[in-house]
Amino acid sequence: MRHILIGSARKEVCKLFEMLLWQTDRTFTNAYALNKCLHQVKFSAPDLIIMDGSIDTPERSFKALSMLKEDPATADIPIVLLTEPARDGEEKARLLLAADASLPEPFNPSEIKSLTEQFL
């Protein structure tokens, strides 16, 4: 069973990704705040993290991504970052450096599925 953690303050984004990525061999956990997302990573050991770059402030989001990548227990978990087009260039670049891949809004369903398959 493959486990996907979706971290977004926007519940509709979590639901969209669950619907698009659902398969019988996958389970999902949603986290609607950054601290809950970090807790769930430790608690559920996901195979993939999909995290909304706007789940918290850019500084906190970058720090969280960096912590996950620096921790040997979580460093190998791929992180796909959801990015908003309005995000400042420098802030967005910092977040992208800490992620394994990104998906820009508006989301393309086939791109979501394809990118997820690369990491699972």
PyMOL commands that set and color helices and strands:
alter all, ss='L'
color gray80, all
select helices_A, chain A and resi 11-21+34-44+58-70+89-98+109-119
alter helices_A, ss='H'
color red, helices_A
select strands_A, chain A and resi 2-7+26-31+48-52+79-83+101-104
alter strands_A, ss='S'
color yellow, strands_A
deselect
rebuild
show_as cartoon
